[in-house]
């Protein structure tokens, strides 16, 4: 595969998938600008008065952006060893979804469909590509590392909170059930417990008895602890991850497995062994 890979495809891969060169950074910045413009267009199109006045201009701008994304998508397929692997990857799927709506609207005459506008809004997910820029690379890796390290603790904590919500909801149903206050069933009471514990407080259900109100006040105070615990867990892992990741990895991306995050002096991919 590597022997059939022309030098210009290597250079193209360095520009499109990496950000170690000026052209690579320029490409990523231009991509970021177009993504932001595209999202703004989707939002403005949803405002009827503005869409009536500038709908034609929005359509032209949308097609210009779509054509750019289409060319970019094709170039990404060209400069990797296994195009099918990229097509079915997470970002590959997002890239495809970002251009399909315009062509589907053109073929089937569904222009202006709110459903396709919602799909086009998924282009915002592509902004995460820009985090590979040197300025953000290490910070994004620290955040991801901290979230992964916190996953087990937060899962246990959320499971505990769910059980507490069931207990609180059941007790509130016992206290307020049949009083005409909205606690018509245990599941609905559990819903109230979750809303209250998370300090959302919609107010669509509220206790009416003195005991119920006192119990609700206790649950509200407990809610502050619910917010503080996961924040503390992630914060502690962030500090730990930040201290253990003092070096900034390169933005090199493997043309075979598409993985990033290699060391600056890496010659081979640490995931699949392919030469970088």
Buried (B, 14 or more C-beta within 10 A) or exposed (E): EEEEBEEEBEEBBBBBBBBBEEBBBEBBEEBBEBBEBBBEBBEBBEEEEEBEEBBEEBBEBBEEBBEBBBEBBEBBBBBBBBBEEBBEBEBBBBBBBBBBBBEBBEEEEEEEBEEBBEBBBBBBBBEEBBBBBEEBBBEBBBBEBBBEBBEEBBEEBEEEBEEBBBEBBBBBBEBBBEEEBBBBEBEBBBBBBBBBBEEEEEEEBBBEEEEBEEBBEEBEEBBEEBEEBBEEBBEBBBEBBBEEBEEBBBBBBBBBBBBBBBEEEBEEBEBEEBEB
